[in-house]
C-alpha cells in the first residue's frame, strides 16, 4: 500500500514508535543495567554512574580510619604536666630534665609542660609566681598531673587532697621495682588521714641526682592523672626502668 500524503513514512513512524516505547531498564537498578550492557559499553557507563561515588567513598573511609587511629594513639589531654613546688633547683636544671625526658622515647613535645615557678607562702599554701594561671586552676583543670616537691609541699593545703595513690597511676611492675629500690614513700594524706603509698623518693633516681643538686627531700607525686601513658614514661625515665 502506498503511503497517504498526510501520513508519515513507515520508517520515520517506526523510529518515532521506538523512541516512544517505554525503557525496559528504567526500573532496573544501575548495577543490573551495567551487568546487562555489552562489554564495550560498560566502562563509559561505570565511569558515569559509579566511579566518583566510589572515589568519594574511599576518601571518606580513609579519613574516618585516620581519625580513629589518631584518637587511639594520641594521649588524651595533657600528656605530662610537671610542677616544681618550693624546689631550689635552677631553671637550667629543670630544662635539662625536660629535654632529657622529651628525647627519652621521642614523645610529643606539645603534650609536655614543666612549670617551676611555684613556692609555699607563710600559710603553707602554693603560690604561683610569674605563671599566667594560678596553681589551683592548673591543678584542677588537668594542666598539671605530676608534682615534684618537698614533703611539706605535698602536705600543703592546696595539694594534700589531690594526691593520688601510686597504685592508681603506675603499673604493678613499676611498683614492685620501685618498692625493691626503697623509692616508695608513704604519707598520711587524704581526708581519712590514713598512710598510703603516695610518692616516690627522687634521691633514689640517678637521673635526678645527675641533673640536679640531688636534694634528698625531693618527692614525686601525681594528681588528677587522666592519661597514664606519659606519666608512666616519666617514671621510667627518672628511675631508669
DRENNU-945927 format. One record per atom (N, C-alpha, C, O, CB): residue in one letter; x, y, z. Coordinates in steps of 0.001 Angstrom, whole numbers, plus 500000, padded with zeros to 6 digits. Glycine has a CB too. Example, Ala and Ser with C-alpha at 12.3 -4.5 7.8 and 13.67 -1.06 7.14 Angstrom:
BEGIN
a513190494310507800;a512300495500507800;a513200496700507800;a514236496681508465;a511308495527509046;s512850497750507080;s513670498940507140;s512900500030507870;s513409501138508039;s514084499402505725;
***
This chain:
BEGIN
x500850498813500000;x500000500000500000;x500887501239500000;x501903501292500693;x499038500004501227;x500493502216499225;x501244503444499137;x500863504363500274;x499691504480500629;x501017504122497798;x501866505018500844;x501594505932501969;x500724507078501508;x500920507629500425;x502906506475502577;x499741507438502358;x498898508594502065;x499708509866502272;x500650509901503063;x497624508600502958;x499316510920501535;x500075512176501644;x500154512699503076;x501167513276503471;x499448513235500758;x499070512497503870;x499070513058505223;x499685512119506253;x499651512412507448;x497660513398505636;x500239511015505818;x500851510055506742;x502370510141506645;x502928510433505587;x500370508612506439;x503041509870507806;x504496509837507823;x504994508582507130;x504293507571507084;x505027509904509262;x506191508646506597;x506758507416506020;x506857506332507091;x507015506630508275;x508159507691505400;x506764505098506675;x506783503988507638;x508069503946508447;x508037503676509648;x506599502669506915;x509192504209507809;x510479504170508532;x510537505237509616;x511023504992510720;x511652504359507557;x510031506436509284;x510021507524510269;x509097507197511422;x509436507417512585;x509597508843509616;x507926506671511095;x506975506310512151;x507527505216513040;x507286505210514248;x505649505865511547;x508277504275512441;x508875503191513240;x509901503752514218;x509995503319515366;x509540502135512322;x510669504734513731;x511660505355514625;x510977506088515767;x511429506025516910;x512561506328513846;x509868506795515453;x509129507522516498;x508545506547517504;x508597506782518712;x508004508385515881;x507994505461517007;x507414504456517914;x508482503856518822;x508231503575519994;x506721503340517111;x509681503662518262;x510780503088519069;x511196504046520172;x511472503638521300;x511998502754518178;x511237505332519824;x511610506326520836;x510534506473521902;x510835506737523066;x511873507678520179;x509280506300521500;x508170506460522446;x507963505226523309;x507268505277524324;x506891506775521699;x508574504110522898;x508385502870523655;x509031503012525044;x510162503493525116;x508994501652522883;x508385502626526133;x508951502720527497;x510282501984527586;x510446500903527020;x507962502142528540;x511237502586528308;x512560501984528503;x512432500805529463;x512057500951530626;x513583503033529048;x512759499639528927;x512601498423529736;x513491498429530956;x513227497730531934;x512897497198528906;x514565499233530897;x515524499225532002;x515324500377532989;x516119500560533912;x516923499278531453;x514231501167532780;x514075502354533617;x513810502026535073;x514092502837535955;x512962503202533091;x513276500854535329;x513008500457536712;x514097499523537264;x514003499046538394;x511643499773536802;x515112499277536462;x516213498442536920;x517208499275537727;x517326500487537541;x516915497770535725;x517910498603538616;x518993499293539318;x520129499544538337;x520250498852537326;x519492498466540546;x520953500531538637;x522072500850537754;x523047499682537669;x523706499482536648;x522797502109538241;x523130498926538736;x524046497789538721;x523560496708537771;x524367496103537065;x524209497215540126;x522244496450537738;x521679495451536817;x521851495917535381;x522205495140534494;x520179495197537124;x521592497204535172;x521768497753533822;x523218497601533375;x523487497234532231;x521348499242533776;x524143497882534276;x525564497760533966;x525924496337533563;x526663496125532603;x526405498191535161;x525401495371534297;x525713493967534015;x525137493520532678;x525695492632532034;x525182493073535129;x524028494122532252;x523371493703531011;x523926494402529771;x523575494053528643;x521889493962531108;x524791495390529987;x525344496109528847;x526415495274528141;x527055494426528762;x525929497454529298;x526604495517526852;x527738494883526156;x529049495346526784;x529123496443527338;x527717495220524631;x530063494526526697;x531340494845527333;x531899496187526873;x532499496919527661;x532346493750527048;x531701496507525600;x532255497751525063;x531579498992525643;x532124500092525552;x532126497763523555;x530369498818526253;x529639499958526795;x529741500052528323;x529256501008528929;x528185499872526386;x530360499076528916;x530347499026530385;x531211500113531025;x530782500767531975;x530822497664530857;x532431500307530506;x533313501280531149;x532748502709531118;x532766503378532151;x534674501255530476;x532247503205529972;x531650504549529998;x530489504645530994;x530341505650531690;x531159504931528597;x529671503594531056;x528539503608531998;x529046503580533443;x528535504287534312;x527597502399531738;x530058502750533672;x530633502648535025;x531236503995535451;x531006504451536571;x531720501530535075;x532009504628534558;x532642505905534891;x531597506973535169;x531810507840536016;x533567506359533758;x530486506923534479;x529451507945534643;x528661507755535938;x528342508726536624;x528499507923533452;x528353506521536265;x527431506274537385;x528095505766538667;x527517505908539745;x526401505287536960;x529274505188538582;x529858504544539766;x531215505102540198;x531540505068541385;x530004503086539506;x532006505611539267;x533397505945539569;x533530506987540676;x534210506741541673;x534083506446538322;x532900508132540519;x533061509193541510;x532463508858542868;x533066509189543889;x532444510448541000;x531294508212542921;x530799507799544245;x531765506853544963;x531916506924546182;x529438507123544104;x532427505953544191;x533391505036544807;x534607505808545303;x535081505572546414;x533823503940543806;x535120506736544480;x536284507537544883;x535972508339546145;x536764508362547088;x536712508489543741;x534813508993546155;x534421509784547330;x534281508896548560;x534700509269549656;x533099510529547066;x533687507714548370;x533522506781549488;x534854506325550067;x535007506220551284;x532725505575549042;x535826506051549180;x537157505623549643;x537842506739550419;x538456506490551456;x538038505194548451;x537737507976549917;x538361509116550597;x537740509326551976;x538455509544552954;x538218510398549749;x536427509261552055;x535744509433553346;x536124508322554312;x536373508582555489;x534218509462553152;x536172507083553823;x536545505957554684;x537971506108555192;x538247505839556361;x536396504632553929;x538889506541554311;x540278506738554725;x540378507823555788;x541151507697556737;x541153507098553518;x539593508895555629;x539611509981556612;x539094509497557961;x539639509862559002;x538770511170556120;x538050508681557947;x537494508149559192;x538499507240559890;x538684507325561104;x536190507384558916;x539150506368559115;x540148505459559698;x541313506248560281;x541784505941561377;x540662504459558637;x541788507276559548;x542898508100560044;x542517508805561338;x543331508916562254;x543316509134558987;x541269509283561413;x540807509966562627;x540765509006563804;x541190509353564906;x539420510586562404;x540252507794563579;x540155506804564652;x541547506396565135;x541782506294566339;x539370505564564173;x542466506163564201;x543827505785564571;x544503506895565354;x545185506646566348;x544647505445563327;x544304508132564892;x544910509272565588;x544378509410567005;x545133509713567929;x544657510561564814;x543073509188567181;x542477509269568511;x542979508143569398;x543117508312570609;x540952509226568420;x543252506989568791;x543666505829569578;x545101505945570065;x545415505518571176;x543508504568568764;x545976506518569245;x547399506543569602;x547840507838570258;x548934507893570820;x548228506309568381;x547022508884570205;x547400510163570797;x546883510250572221;x545699510024572467;x546862511334569958;x547744510570573142;x547286510733574518;x546192511775574618;x546259512825573980;x548442511113575420;x545184511478575424;x544074512401575601;x544445513467576626;x544900513162577728;x542801511648576037;x544243514713576240;x544526515782577167;x546015515955577390;x546832515605576539;x543835515528578472;x546353516502578552;x547749516744578868;x548501515431579010;x548068514538579739;x547873517569580145;x549635515309578312;x550436514096578441;x551190514091579758;x551032513179580570;x551415513969577271;x552019515123579970;x552780515245581212;x552870516721581576;x553423517523580825;x554207514612581073;x552325517069582727;x552411518435583224;x553058518418584600;x552426518025585581;x551010519101583278;x554319518845584679;x555099518760585915;x555159520133586580;x555461521136585933;x556532518229585630;x554868520163587876;x555006521385588667;x556069521172589733;x555991520216590505;x553652521789589315;x557054522048589782;x558088522026590823;x557689523028591900;x557578524224591632;x559511522364590234;x557475522538593118;x556995523386594211;x558078523503595276;x558516522512595861;x555685522816594824;x558494524739595508;x559478525022596557;x560792524266596354;x561413523837597327;x558898524672597911;x561208524104595133;x562460523426594854;x563546524453594572;x563282525475593938;x562305522456593668;x564744524199595027;x565846525150594878;x566576524998593550;x567428525815593204;x566826524983596013;x566237523948592812;x566915523723591530;x566656524886590573;x565588525498590606;x566446522394590893;x567608525177589747;x567518526310588824;x566665525951587607;x566382524783587341;x568925526754588377;x566270526986586883;x565520526779585640;x566334525958584651;x565779525131583928;x565130528127585010;x567630526174584614;x568501525427583709;x568479523941584041;x568456523108583135;x569936525963583779;x568485523600585320;x568439522197585722;x567095521578585372;x567041520431584929;x568709522059587222;x566005522321585566;x564684521808585220;x564555521615583708;x563972520634583246;x563589522758585731;x565105522561582945;x565071522429581487;x565849521198581024;x565482520553580042;x565642523691580825;x566924520881581741;x567710519696581395;x566886518430581595;x566958517500580792;x568995519633582237;x566102518400582675;x565222517254582913;x564168517149581813;x563892516065581300;x564543517370584293;x563592518280581465;x562557518289580428;x563110517819579091;x562497516994578414;x561960519688580281;x564265518342578716;x564873517939577443;x565226516454577447;x565032515759576450;x566130518776577161;x565743515976578573;x566083514559578660;x564872513674578506;x564933512637577846;x566758514264579967;x563758514079579117;x562522513297579004;x561983513320577580;x561571512283577060;x561460513831579971;x561980514489576943;x561420514612575600;x562197513794574577;x561645513395573552;x561396516067575179;x563470513544574847;x564279512737573926;x564368511277574366;x564959510454573666;x565681513323573813;x563791510955575503;x563893509603576045;x563203508594575131;x563794507566574799;x563285509544577449;x561990508862574728;x561261507987573797;x560617508778572668;x559628508337572082;x560190507192574544;x561177509949572360;x560641510797571297;x559157511096571519;x558329510830570648;x560844510127569935;x558830511647572678;x557447511979572988;x557036513255572254;x557881513994571749;x557257512144574510;x555734513501572204;x555197514703571589;x555432515889572521;x554839515957573598;x553688514536571273;x556282516814572119;x556636517941572980;x555446518837573277;x555428519530574294;x557735518755572342;x554449518826572392;x553275519669572607;x552445519185573795;x551601519921574307;x552413519700571348;x552686517952574229;x551920517394575340;x552722517390576633;x552343516729577599;x551469515984575010;x553830518125576654;x554699518150577836;x554844519586578340;x555158520499577576;x556096517543577509;x554609519769579649;x554751521083580274;x555502520949581586;x555144520123582426;x553371521737580507;x556545521756581771;x557286521815583035;x557138523232583598;x557480524206582928;x558811521436582830;x556626523347584833;x556451524640585493;x557260524645586782;x557070523778587635;x554945524929585782;x558155525605586932;x558978525633588139;x558903526978588868;x559864527401589510;x560419525325587785;x557754527638588760;x557602528940589390;x556548528912590502;x555759529846590651;x557231529981588345;x556552527825591276;x555625527698592400;x556399527620593707;x557484527041593762;x554726526455592232;x555844528198594746;x556507528184596046;x555458528200597149;x554301528538596904;x557471529389596190;x555860527836598362;x554966527848599521;x555074529192600224;x556173529709600429;x555303526688600501;x553924529757600592;x553947531011601334;x553916530724602834;x554008529569603251;x552757531912600925;x553790531746603622;x553845531595605077;x552663530811605637;x552729530300606754;x553902532952605730;x551589530717604867;x550414529946605304;x550430528524604766;x549425527816604828;x549134530640604862;x551578528109604238;x551725526766603674;x550761526533602508;x550223525441602329;x551493525713604757;x550563527579601733;x549754527480600517;x550684527658599315;x551720528317599398;x548598528554600507;x550282527050598199;x551097527134596995;x550760528408596233;x549599528656595907;x550886525894596100;x551764529204595955;x551572530442595209;x552253530328593850;x553293529684593713;x552124531655596000;x551651530963592853;x552228530989591514;x552943532307591324;x552366533367591564;x551144530785590423;x554185532254590900;x554966533464590699;x554554534199589451;x553574534944589454;x556427533137590635;x555295533992588386;x555008534698587141;x554155533876586179;x554028534232585008;x556297535085586466;x553569532779586663;x552738531951585798;x551490532714585376;x550967533538586126;x552353530643586507;x551030532434584189;x549860533137583686;x548588532699584401;x547637533472584510;x549718532915582194;x548570531483584878;x547403530982585588;x547808530599587002;x548976530316587267;x546775529774584848;x546851530593587895;x547145530216589272;x547331528712589377;x546919527956588497;x546027530683590214;x547956528295590460;x548203526876590676;x546895526096590765;x546781525011590196;x549027526669591944;x545904526643591478;x544628525942591651;x543954525666590319;x543416524580590103;x543696526751592540;x543981526641589430;x543336526471588124;x544037525388587318;x543381524541586712;x543334527797587342;x545357525411587308;x546107524411586550;x545949523024587159;x545878522025586442;x547586524791586488;x545895522971588481;x545785521679589144;x544418521051588918;x544326519879588554;x546049521828590632;x543367521815589129;x542013521275588976;x541628521117587513;x540785520285587178;x541006522173589677;x542248521920586630;x541903521845585220;x542630520780584443;x542340520578583264;x542155523131584592;x543573520084585068;x544266518990584407;x545521519385583668;x546144518539583027;x543359518339583471;x545921520671583738;x547159521086583082;x548370520454583759;x549353520110583104;x547285522615583091;x548284520306585080;x549349519674585857;x548878518310586351;x547756518175586840;x549773520572587052;x549719517321586224;x549364515991586750;x550505515335587527;x550347514232588051;x548945515081585609;x551650516011587599;x552815515458588286;x553462516556589126;x553692517663588640;x553836514862587268;x553756516243590391;x554353517217591288;x555724516743591753;x555905515575592097;x553438517471592490;x556674517648591760;x557970517397592373;x558141518456593454;x558221519650593165;x559150517437591313;x558195518002594698;x558200518949595805;x558823518311597038;x559249517156597012;x556774519433596111;x558868519078598111;x559283518554599409;x558080517912600086;x556955517999599594;x559891519678600302;x558327517278601198;x557228516680601956;x556226517751602382;x555015517541602306;x557768515932603192;x556732518894602827;x555829519969603249;x555008520489602078;x553864520909602252;x556621521116603882;x555600520460600878;x554857520897599705;x553691519978599392;x552604520444599051;x555773520981598512;x553909518671599504;x552836517716599240;x551779517727600350;x550635517330600130;x553413516311599084;x552170518181601532;x551221518247602650;x550549519609602756;x549797519853603700;x551930517928603955;x550808520499601802;x550212521833601845;x548702521759601628;x548175520770601119;x550855522743600786;x548030522824602026;x546569522862601960;x546046522729600535;x544956522203600312;x546058524147602570;x546822523205599582;x546357523197598197;x546584521872597482;x546034521648596404;x547036524284597436;x547388520994598072;x547810519776597368;x547279518505597998;x546918517576597276;x549305519708597317;x547218518432599302;x547029517171600009;x545797516376599565;x545840515146599550;x546933517441601468;x544715517046599208;x543506516321598819;x543517515875597353;x542615515160596917;x542294517187599071;x544523516288596602;x544599515935595183;x545522514748594907;x545375514066593893;x545068517127594389;x546465514504595802;x547480513483595540;x546845512099595426;x546048511703596277;x548543513487596649;x547201511368594372;x546627510049594106;x547568508942594572;x548785509081594456;x546323509888592609;x547022507848595095;x547858506691595444;x548621506197594219;x548114506245593099;x546995505550596031;x549818505732594439;x550661505287593326;x550042504130592555;x550215504025591341;x552027504879593840;x549316503257593264;x548762502085592577;x547621502443591628;x547161501588590871;x548273501076593595;x547158503696591656;x546137504137590708;x546751504737589447;x546043505052588490;x545219505152591365;x548067504890589455;x548752505534588334;x549777504614587674;x549825504511586448;x549437506804588806;x550590503951588483;x551700503157587951;x551312501704587739;x550307501239588278;x552894503235588883;x552105500989586956;x551868499570586709;x552397498745587882;x553173499236588702;x552536499124585382;x551968497496587948;x552433496593589008;x553938496388588918;x554625496325589938;x551708495237588923;x554447496285587698;x555886496116587509;x556647497317588049;x557652497159588742;x556213495908586027;x556170498519587735;x556827499716588243;x556805499759589768;x557815500066590401;x556161500963587674;x555658499453590350;x555528499492591808;x556465498489592472;x557129498817593455;x554080499209592222;x556523497283591946;x557389496257592537;x558860496648592429;x559632496468593371;x557155494902591854;x559239497187591266;x560633497602591066;x561002498750592001;x562073498741592609;x560865498021589604;x560127499724592114;x560392500886592963;x560378500511594446;x561124501076595246;x559362501984592692;x559535499568594794;x559498499108596188;x560805498395596544;x561340498584597637;x558287498162596422;x561312497581595626;x562583496892595865;x563739497884596015;x564705497605596725;x562878495913594721;x563647499015595364;x564711500027595447;x564533500958596651;x565378501817596903;x564745500854594160;x563447500789597386;x563184501652598528;x562777503055598141;x563013504003598890;x564382501713599398;x562164503196596968;x561813504521596460;x560397504953596802;x560050506119596612;x561988504550594982;x559575504046597301;x558182504382597596;x558074505041598966;x558631504558599952;x557295503124597536;x557349506148599005;x557180506912600240;x555707506918600633;x554841507218599811;x557711508364600075;x555432506593601864;x554063506622602375;x553838507923603136;x554685508359603915;x553782505394603287;x552682508531602897;x552339509799603524;x550926509743604097;x550053509093603521;x552465510950602514;x550690510410605212;x549346510431605821;x548479511518605202;x548046512443605889;x549445510648607343;x548227511402603903;x547407512394603216;x546029511825602921;x545775510639603128;x548084512853601917;x545154512673602443;x543798512249602170;x542873512629603307;x543321512923604415;x543748510757601928;x541587512621603029;x540613513056604013;x540531512136605217;x540193512592606310;x539272513164603378;x540831510849605049;x540747509925606184;x542028509905607005;x542059509311608083;x540436508524605693;x543083510546606514;x544321510631607275;x545134509357607320;x546137509282608030;x544017511039608642;x544711508348606563;x545445507080606577;x546725507205605769;x546807507999604832;x544573505937606022;x547730506406606145;x549016506436605459;x548966505544604218;x548584504377604301;x550153505986606408;x549347506093603084;x549310505359601829;x550583505623601032;x551290506604601263;x548066505749601008;x550859504722600087;x551994504918599184;x551601505981598167;x550856505712597225;x552407503576598473;x552112507192598372;x551659508332597579;x552770509052596815;x552481509886595956;x550977509305598469;x554021508747597109;x555111509500596472;x556317508613596220;x556408507496596730;x555518510694597340;x557237509129595425;x558487508445595123;x559655509317595570;x559645510533595374;x558591508115593608;x560648508693596164;x561826509404596649;x562808509603595496;x563415508646595015;x562497508631597817;x562957510853595058;x563834511131593924;x565312510997594273;x566161511022593382;x563564512517593399;x565626510856595544;x567004510589595929;x567450509205595435;x568644508909595371;x567158510689597457;x566457508358595085;x566739507031594537;x566852507068593009;x567050506035592370;x565644506042594958;x566726508243592445;x566768508391590986;x568128508906590544;x568530510006590922;x565656509341590502;x568831508124589752;x570120508571589219;x569946509787588318;x570780510693588313;x570803507437588444;x568868509799587565;x568615510910586645;x568458512215587425;x568980513254587022;x567352510638585790;x567743512152588532;x567540513337589355;x568862513813589961;x569165515006589944;x566521513046590465;x569627512896590482;x570887513272591120;x571894513808590098;x572665514720590398;x571483512071591861;x571882513242588903;x572841513674587889;x572519515070587340;x573427515829587003;x572873512669586750;x571239515401587252;x570851516653586607;x570557517776587607;x570404518930587205;x569639516420585740;x570477517456588899;x570164518470589899;x571187518409591026;x572223517753590921;x568731518278590450;x570861519116592112;x571747519100593264;x571511517892594164;x572156517726595198;x571575520368594058;x570556517046593734;x570285515830594496;x569661516094595842;x570056515490596839;x571539515061594686;x568689516990595888;x568000517310597136;x567322516059597674;x566467515482597002;x566966518445596927;x567691515633598873;x567157514383599440;x565686514499599794;x565016513485599990;x567947513986600678;x565172515724599880;x563764515902600225;x562848515888599009;x561629515964599163;x563583517193600973;x563388515796597840;x562566515858596636;x561714514609596490;x562223513489596482;x563441516041595402;x560407514821596374;x559457513722596214;x558670513924594925;x558435515048594482;x558499513628597435;x558274512810594345;x557496512820593104;x556123512246593407;x556018511150593957;x558209512006591967;x555062512978593053;x553694512530593311;x552811512894592120;x553225513638591231;x553137513160594623;x551581512356592116;x550685512532590984;x549332513074591422;x548836512757592504;x550504511219590248;x548747513900590557;x547431514488590830;x546601514511589548;x547104514855588479;x547575515924591412;x545336514147589666;x544404514249588526;x544966513681587230;x544891514333586188;x544025515692588304;x545516512500587277;x546082511888586077;x544946511321585220;x544276510367585616;x547110510770586451;x544737511914584049;x543701511458583129;x544238510438582127;x543511509546581688;x543102512643582389;x545492510574581776;x546119509639580853;x547469509235581432;x548323510086581677;x546279510264579429;x547656507960581645;x548843507487582358;x550054507249581468;x551149507017581982;x548517506228583075;x549892507300580162;x550981506920579260;x552246507745579488;x553319507186579711;x550533507068577822;x552124509062579432;x553301509914579573;x553807509950581008;x555008510086581240;x552986511321579103;x552900509829581969;x553292509838583385;x554130508603583710;x555167508713584363;x552041509893584299;x553696507450583267;x554458506220583495;x555809506282582783;x556822505811583301;x553658504992583013;x555805506866581601;x557059507003580865;x558026507923581613;x559238507714581583;x556795507545579448;x557486508932582277;x558331509841583049;x558985509106584219;x560152509339584533;x557507511038583563;x558227508222584858;x558787507422585954;x559874506494585426;x560923506350586054;x557679506604586658;x559635505860584276;x560671505007583667;x561937505810583386;x563050505337583616;x560150504368582359;x561750507030582886;x562880507892582577;x563651508275583849;x564879508197583882;x562397509150581850;x562929508684584881;x563580509162586102;x564298508043586852;x565341508273587466;x562555509813587014;x563742506835586803;x564311505730587584;x564989504672586730;x565321503594587223;x563237505084588405;x565195504970585458;x565958504078584595;x565357502704584442;x566066501701584521;x567328503944585111;x564062502645584224;x563404501328584084;x563048501027582625;x562493499969582330;x562127501272584951;
***
